[in-house]
Amino acid sequence: MAAVSHALAARHGVDAELTLEAESITSRILAEVEYLPSVAARAWRWAPEMEEIAATLRSTGLPPDLAEAGATVLRHWTADKDRFDLPLEKVLAHLHTPDDQD
């Protein structure tokens, strides 16, 4: 995903800005699972943005697959819109497909 981001930024002449922004990020999102219910509650707005990113990538000849997959994942949380009170277990369960609800 990082490589595709840099390729897109380079295509549009903003690669230096992307690198500068990336250097300021200190996120530990994978380690901070308590943050995921907040992500699920806001995912309704990001799925359409990921679809726009996929279209932009496609239009510049870059692979849109990761952005499309991201949109698919985020749509699993559509019903969780603004539900900041959901427990982590429910948030993770909503990522499963209906036939995979063990």
Chimera marker file (.cmm) of the C-alpha trace (Angstrom):
<marker_set name="trace">
<marker id="1" x="0.000" y="0.000" z="0.000" r="1" g="1" b="0" radius="0.5"/>
<marker id="2" x="2.855" y="2.373" z="0.801" r="1" g="1" b="0" radius="0.5"/>
<marker id="3" x="4.481" y="1.736" z="-2.578" r="1" g="1" b="0" radius="0.5"/>
<marker id="4" x="1.229" y="2.434" z="-4.427" r="1" g="1" b="0" radius="0.5"/>
<marker id="5" x="0.746" y="5.605" z="-2.369" r="1" g="1" b="0" radius="0.5"/>
<marker id="6" x="4.209" y="6.833" z="-3.272" r="1" g="1" b="0" radius="0.5"/>
<marker id="7" x="3.736" y="5.955" z="-6.951" r="1" g="1" b="0" radius="0.5"/>
<marker id="8" x="0.476" y="7.924" z="-7.036" r="1" g="1" b="0" radius="0.5"/>
<marker id="9" x="2.037" y="10.860" z="-5.196" r="1" g="1" b="0" radius="0.5"/>
<marker id="10" x="4.962" y="10.876" z="-7.623" r="1" g="1" b="0" radius="0.5"/>
<marker id="11" x="2.562" y="10.827" z="-10.589" r="1" g="1" b="0" radius="0.5"/>
<marker id="12" x="0.903" y="13.962" z="-9.212" r="1" g="1" b="0" radius="0.5"/>
<marker id="13" x="4.108" y="15.674" z="-8.114" r="1" g="1" b="0" radius="0.5"/>
<marker id="14" x="3.437" y="15.546" z="-4.387" r="1" g="1" b="0" radius="0.5"/>
<marker id="15" x="5.845" y="12.773" z="-3.396" r="1" g="1" b="0" radius="0.5"/>
<marker id="16" x="7.983" y="15.060" z="-1.209" r="1" g="1" b="0" radius="0.5"/>
<marker id="17" x="4.859" y="16.177" z="0.670" r="1" g="1" b="0" radius="0.5"/>
<marker id="18" x="3.773" y="12.570" z="1.200" r="1" g="1" b="0" radius="0.5"/>
<marker id="19" x="7.185" y="11.623" z="2.559" r="1" g="1" b="0" radius="0.5"/>
<marker id="20" x="7.176" y="14.613" z="4.904" r="1" g="1" b="0" radius="0.5"/>
<marker id="21" x="3.689" y="13.723" z="6.167" r="1" g="1" b="0" radius="0.5"/>
<marker id="22" x="4.625" y="10.061" z="6.611" r="1" g="1" b="0" radius="0.5"/>
<marker id="23" x="7.661" y="10.990" z="8.697" r="1" g="1" b="0" radius="0.5"/>
<marker id="24" x="5.391" y="12.692" z="11.235" r="1" g="1" b="0" radius="0.5"/>
<marker id="25" x="3.159" y="9.662" z="11.779" r="1" g="1" b="0" radius="0.5"/>
<marker id="26" x="3.823" y="7.725" z="14.964" r="1" g="1" b="0" radius="0.5"/>
<marker id="27" x="0.707" y="5.558" z="14.938" r="1" g="1" b="0" radius="0.5"/>
<marker id="28" x="0.664" y="2.178" z="16.617" r="1" g="1" b="0" radius="0.5"/>
<marker id="29" x="-2.843" y="1.287" z="15.352" r="1" g="1" b="0" radius="0.5"/>
<marker id="30" x="-2.159" y="-2.454" z="15.188" r="1" g="1" b="0" radius="0.5"/>
<marker id="31" x="-1.150" y="-2.493" z="18.852" r="1" g="1" b="0" radius="0.5"/>
<marker id="32" x="-4.017" y="-0.278" z="20.010" r="1" g="1" b="0" radius="0.5"/>
<marker id="33" x="-7.033" y="-2.572" z="19.541" r="1" g="1" b="0" radius="0.5"/>
<marker id="34" x="-9.215" y="-0.467" z="21.850" r="1" g="1" b="0" radius="0.5"/>
<marker id="35" x="-9.238" y="2.117" z="19.040" r="1" g="1" b="0" radius="0.5"/>
<marker id="36" x="-10.985" y="-0.240" z="16.581" r="1" g="1" b="0" radius="0.5"/>
<marker id="37" x="-14.594" y="0.422" z="17.756" r="1" g="1" b="0" radius="0.5"/>
<marker id="38" x="-13.985" y="4.095" z="16.955" r="1" g="1" b="0" radius="0.5"/>
<marker id="39" x="-12.728" y="3.113" z="13.502" r="1" g="1" b="0" radius="0.5"/>
<marker id="40" x="-15.824" y="0.971" z="12.894" r="1" g="1" b="0" radius="0.5"/>
<marker id="41" x="-18.120" y="3.818" z="14.007" r="1" g="1" b="0" radius="0.5"/>
<marker id="42" x="-16.547" y="6.122" z="11.399" r="1" g="1" b="0" radius="0.5"/>
<marker id="43" x="-16.043" y="3.563" z="8.615" r="1" g="1" b="0" radius="0.5"/>
<marker id="44" x="-19.269" y="4.647" z="6.826" r="1" g="1" b="0" radius="0.5"/>
<marker id="45" x="-17.463" y="7.726" z="5.496" r="1" g="1" b="0" radius="0.5"/>
<marker id="46" x="-14.250" y="5.989" z="4.490" r="1" g="1" b="0" radius="0.5"/>
<marker id="47" x="-15.675" y="3.268" z="2.222" r="1" g="1" b="0" radius="0.5"/>
<marker id="48" x="-16.745" y="5.821" z="-0.427" r="1" g="1" b="0" radius="0.5"/>
<marker id="49" x="-13.367" y="7.550" z="-0.090" r="1" g="1" b="0" radius="0.5"/>
<marker id="50" x="-11.592" y="4.241" z="-0.701" r="1" g="1" b="0" radius="0.5"/>
<marker id="51" x="-13.732" y="3.754" z="-3.820" r="1" g="1" b="0" radius="0.5"/>
<marker id="52" x="-12.637" y="7.212" z="-5.014" r="1" g="1" b="0" radius="0.5"/>
<marker id="53" x="-9.020" y="6.267" z="-4.353" r="1" g="1" b="0" radius="0.5"/>
<marker id="54" x="-9.491" y="3.053" z="-6.360" r="1" g="1" b="0" radius="0.5"/>
<marker id="55" x="-10.884" y="5.060" z="-9.275" r="1" g="1" b="0" radius="0.5"/>
<marker id="56" x="-7.960" y="7.483" z="-9.100" r="1" g="1" b="0" radius="0.5"/>
<marker id="57" x="-5.449" y="4.633" z="-9.050" r="1" g="1" b="0" radius="0.5"/>
<marker id="58" x="-7.190" y="2.945" z="-11.964" r="1" g="1" b="0" radius="0.5"/>
<marker id="59" x="-7.147" y="6.183" z="-13.977" r="1" g="1" b="0" radius="0.5"/>
<marker id="60" x="-3.381" y="6.532" z="-13.530" r="1" g="1" b="0" radius="0.5"/>
<marker id="61" x="-2.615" y="2.926" z="-14.409" r="1" g="1" b="0" radius="0.5"/>
<marker id="62" x="-1.893" y="1.837" z="-10.832" r="1" g="1" b="0" radius="0.5"/>
<marker id="63" x="-3.499" y="-1.251" z="-9.286" r="1" g="1" b="0" radius="0.5"/>
<marker id="64" x="-6.737" y="-0.371" z="-7.441" r="1" g="1" b="0" radius="0.5"/>
<marker id="65" x="-7.068" y="-3.735" z="-5.691" r="1" g="1" b="0" radius="0.5"/>
<marker id="66" x="-5.979" y="-2.686" z="-2.181" r="1" g="1" b="0" radius="0.5"/>
<marker id="67" x="-8.270" y="0.342" z="-2.161" r="1" g="1" b="0" radius="0.5"/>
<marker id="68" x="-11.167" y="-1.770" z="-3.419" r="1" g="1" b="0" radius="0.5"/>
<marker id="69" x="-10.468" y="-4.347" z="-0.707" r="1" g="1" b="0" radius="0.5"/>
<marker id="70" x="-10.329" y="-1.582" z="1.876" r="1" g="1" b="0" radius="0.5"/>
<marker id="71" x="-13.729" y="-0.320" z="0.764" r="1" g="1" b="0" radius="0.5"/>
<marker id="72" x="-15.116" y="-3.848" z="1.024" r="1" g="1" b="0" radius="0.5"/>
<marker id="73" x="-13.816" y="-4.236" z="4.578" r="1" g="1" b="0" radius="0.5"/>
<marker id="74" x="-15.122" y="-0.838" z="5.651" r="1" g="1" b="0" radius="0.5"/>
<marker id="75" x="-18.590" y="-1.601" z="4.257" r="1" g="1" b="0" radius="0.5"/>
<marker id="76" x="-18.824" y="-4.481" z="6.755" r="1" g="1" b="0" radius="0.5"/>
<marker id="77" x="-19.127" y="-1.771" z="9.417" r="1" g="1" b="0" radius="0.5"/>
<marker id="78" x="-21.879" y="0.234" z="7.689" r="1" g="1" b="0" radius="0.5"/>
<marker id="79" x="-24.446" y="-0.689" z="10.353" r="1" g="1" b="0" radius="0.5"/>
<marker id="80" x="-22.019" y="0.453" z="13.048" r="1" g="1" b="0" radius="0.5"/>
<marker id="81" x="-22.268" y="4.100" z="11.937" r="1" g="1" b="0" radius="0.5"/>
<marker id="82" x="-21.665" y="6.392" z="14.925" r="1" g="1" b="0" radius="0.5"/>
<marker id="83" x="-21.879" y="3.418" z="17.344" r="1" g="1" b="0" radius="0.5"/>
<marker id="84" x="-18.883" y="4.319" z="19.478" r="1" g="1" b="0" radius="0.5"/>
<marker id="85" x="-20.267" y="2.146" z="22.297" r="1" g="1" b="0" radius="0.5"/>
<marker id="86" x="-19.790" y="-1.221" z="20.564" r="1" g="1" b="0" radius="0.5"/>
<marker id="87" x="-17.485" y="-3.688" z="22.299" r="1" g="1" b="0" radius="0.5"/>
<marker id="88" x="-14.404" y="-4.825" z="20.407" r="1" g="1" b="0" radius="0.5"/>
<marker id="89" x="-15.760" y="-8.371" z="20.063" r="1" g="1" b="0" radius="0.5"/>
<marker id="90" x="-18.822" y="-7.133" z="18.133" r="1" g="1" b="0" radius="0.5"/>
<marker id="91" x="-16.726" y="-4.843" z="15.941" r="1" g="1" b="0" radius="0.5"/>
<marker id="92" x="-14.472" y="-7.744" z="14.965" r="1" g="1" b="0" radius="0.5"/>
<marker id="93" x="-17.429" y="-10.096" z="14.485" r="1" g="1" b="0" radius="0.5"/>
<marker id="94" x="-18.969" y="-7.697" z="11.967" r="1" g="1" b="0" radius="0.5"/>
<marker id="95" x="-15.976" y="-8.261" z="9.693" r="1" g="1" b="0" radius="0.5"/>
<marker id="96" x="-16.974" y="-11.877" z="9.122" r="1" g="1" b="0" radius="0.5"/>
<marker id="97" x="-19.120" y="-12.875" z="6.185" r="1" g="1" b="0" radius="0.5"/>
<marker id="98" x="-22.573" y="-14.246" z="7.112" r="1" g="1" b="0" radius="0.5"/>
<marker id="99" x="-21.562" y="-17.864" z="6.466" r="1" g="1" b="0" radius="0.5"/>
<marker id="100" x="-18.414" y="-17.450" z="8.604" r="1" g="1" b="0" radius="0.5"/>
<marker id="101" x="-19.980" y="-16.480" z="11.956" r="1" g="1" b="0" radius="0.5"/>
<marker id="102" x="-18.311" y="-18.983" z="14.303" r="1" g="1" b="0" radius="0.5"/>
<link id1="1" id2="2" r="1" g="1" b="0" radius="0.2"/>
<link id1="2" id2="3" r="1" g="1" b="0" radius="0.2"/>
<link id1="3" id2="4" r="1" g="1" b="0" radius="0.2"/>
<link id1="4" id2="5" r="1" g="1" b="0" radius="0.2"/>
<link id1="5" id2="6" r="1" g="1" b="0" radius="0.2"/>
<link id1="6" id2="7" r="1" g="1" b="0" radius="0.2"/>
<link id1="7" id2="8" r="1" g="1" b="0" radius="0.2"/>
<link id1="8" id2="9" r="1" g="1" b="0" radius="0.2"/>
<link id1="9" id2="10" r="1" g="1" b="0" radius="0.2"/>
<link id1="10" id2="11" r="1" g="1" b="0" radius="0.2"/>
<link id1="11" id2="12" r="1" g="1" b="0" radius="0.2"/>
<link id1="12" id2="13" r="1" g="1" b="0" radius="0.2"/>
<link id1="13" id2="14" r="1" g="1" b="0" radius="0.2"/>
<link id1="14" id2="15" r="1" g="1" b="0" radius="0.2"/>
<link id1="15" id2="16" r="1" g="1" b="0" radius="0.2"/>
<link id1="16" id2="17" r="1" g="1" b="0" radius="0.2"/>
<link id1="17" id2="18" r="1" g="1" b="0" radius="0.2"/>
<link id1="18" id2="19" r="1" g="1" b="0" radius="0.2"/>
<link id1="19" id2="20" r="1" g="1" b="0" radius="0.2"/>
<link id1="20" id2="21" r="1" g="1" b="0" radius="0.2"/>
<link id1="21" id2="22" r="1" g="1" b="0" radius="0.2"/>
<link id1="22" id2="23" r="1" g="1" b="0" radius="0.2"/>
<link id1="23" id2="24" r="1" g="1" b="0" radius="0.2"/>
<link id1="24" id2="25" r="1" g="1" b="0" radius="0.2"/>
<link id1="25" id2="26" r="1" g="1" b="0" radius="0.2"/>
<link id1="26" id2="27" r="1" g="1" b="0" radius="0.2"/>
<link id1="27" id2="28" r="1" g="1" b="0" radius="0.2"/>
<link id1="28" id2="29" r="1" g="1" b="0" radius="0.2"/>
<link id1="29" id2="30" r="1" g="1" b="0" radius="0.2"/>
<link id1="30" id2="31" r="1" g="1" b="0" radius="0.2"/>
<link id1="31" id2="32" r="1" g="1" b="0" radius="0.2"/>
<link id1="32" id2="33" r="1" g="1" b="0" radius="0.2"/>
<link id1="33" id2="34" r="1" g="1" b="0" radius="0.2"/>
<link id1="34" id2="35" r="1" g="1" b="0" radius="0.2"/>
<link id1="35" id2="36" r="1" g="1" b="0" radius="0.2"/>
<link id1="36" id2="37" r="1" g="1" b="0" radius="0.2"/>
<link id1="37" id2="38" r="1" g="1" b="0" radius="0.2"/>
<link id1="38" id2="39" r="1" g="1" b="0" radius="0.2"/>
<link id1="39" id2="40" r="1" g="1" b="0" radius="0.2"/>
<link id1="40" id2="41" r="1" g="1" b="0" radius="0.2"/>
<link id1="41" id2="42" r="1" g="1" b="0" radius="0.2"/>
<link id1="42" id2="43" r="1" g="1" b="0" radius="0.2"/>
<link id1="43" id2="44" r="1" g="1" b="0" radius="0.2"/>
<link id1="44" id2="45" r="1" g="1" b="0" radius="0.2"/>
<link id1="45" id2="46" r="1" g="1" b="0" radius="0.2"/>
<link id1="46" id2="47" r="1" g="1" b="0" radius="0.2"/>
<link id1="47" id2="48" r="1" g="1" b="0" radius="0.2"/>
<link id1="48" id2="49" r="1" g="1" b="0" radius="0.2"/>
<link id1="49" id2="50" r="1" g="1" b="0" radius="0.2"/>
<link id1="50" id2="51" r="1" g="1" b="0" radius="0.2"/>
<link id1="51" id2="52" r="1" g="1" b="0" radius="0.2"/>
<link id1="52" id2="53" r="1" g="1" b="0" radius="0.2"/>
<link id1="53" id2="54" r="1" g="1" b="0" radius="0.2"/>
<link id1="54" id2="55" r="1" g="1" b="0" radius="0.2"/>
<link id1="55" id2="56" r="1" g="1" b="0" radius="0.2"/>
<link id1="56" id2="57" r="1" g="1" b="0" radius="0.2"/>
<link id1="57" id2="58" r="1" g="1" b="0" radius="0.2"/>
<link id1="58" id2="59" r="1" g="1" b="0" radius="0.2"/>
<link id1="59" id2="60" r="1" g="1" b="0" radius="0.2"/>
<link id1="60" id2="61" r="1" g="1" b="0" radius="0.2"/>
<link id1="61" id2="62" r="1" g="1" b="0" radius="0.2"/>
<link id1="62" id2="63" r="1" g="1" b="0" radius="0.2"/>
<link id1="63" id2="64" r="1" g="1" b="0" radius="0.2"/>
<link id1="64" id2="65" r="1" g="1" b="0" radius="0.2"/>
<link id1="65" id2="66" r="1" g="1" b="0" radius="0.2"/>
<link id1="66" id2="67" r="1" g="1" b="0" radius="0.2"/>
<link id1="67" id2="68" r="1" g="1" b="0" radius="0.2"/>
<link id1="68" id2="69" r="1" g="1" b="0" radius="0.2"/>
<link id1="69" id2="70" r="1" g="1" b="0" radius="0.2"/>
<link id1="70" id2="71" r="1" g="1" b="0" radius="0.2"/>
<link id1="71" id2="72" r="1" g="1" b="0" radius="0.2"/>
<link id1="72" id2="73" r="1" g="1" b="0" radius="0.2"/>
<link id1="73" id2="74" r="1" g="1" b="0" radius="0.2"/>
<link id1="74" id2="75" r="1" g="1" b="0" radius="0.2"/>
<link id1="75" id2="76" r="1" g="1" b="0" radius="0.2"/>
<link id1="76" id2="77" r="1" g="1" b="0" radius="0.2"/>
<link id1="77" id2="78" r="1" g="1" b="0" radius="0.2"/>
<link id1="78" id2="79" r="1" g="1" b="0" radius="0.2"/>
<link id1="79" id2="80" r="1" g="1" b="0" radius="0.2"/>
<link id1="80" id2="81" r="1" g="1" b="0" radius="0.2"/>
<link id1="81" id2="82" r="1" g="1" b="0" radius="0.2"/>
<link id1="82" id2="83" r="1" g="1" b="0" radius="0.2"/>
<link id1="83" id2="84" r="1" g="1" b="0" radius="0.2"/>
<link id1="84" id2="85" r="1" g="1" b="0" radius="0.2"/>
<link id1="85" id2="86" r="1" g="1" b="0" radius="0.2"/>
<link id1="86" id2="87" r="1" g="1" b="0" radius="0.2"/>
<link id1="87" id2="88" r="1" g="1" b="0" radius="0.2"/>
<link id1="88" id2="89" r="1" g="1" b="0" radius="0.2"/>
<link id1="89" id2="90" r="1" g="1" b="0" radius="0.2"/>
<link id1="90" id2="91" r="1" g="1" b="0" radius="0.2"/>
<link id1="91" id2="92" r="1" g="1" b="0" radius="0.2"/>
<link id1="92" id2="93" r="1" g="1" b="0" radius="0.2"/>
<link id1="93" id2="94" r="1" g="1" b="0" radius="0.2"/>
<link id1="94" id2="95" r="1" g="1" b="0" radius="0.2"/>
<link id1="95" id2="96" r="1" g="1" b="0" radius="0.2"/>
<link id1="96" id2="97" r="1" g="1" b="0" radius="0.2"/>
<link id1="97" id2="98" r="1" g="1" b="0" radius="0.2"/>
<link id1="98" id2="99" r="1" g="1" b="0" radius="0.2"/>
<link id1="99" id2="100" r="1" g="1" b="0" radius="0.2"/>
<link id1="100" id2="101" r="1" g="1" b="0" radius="0.2"/>
<link id1="101" id2="102" r="1" g="1" b="0" radius="0.2"/>
</marker_set>
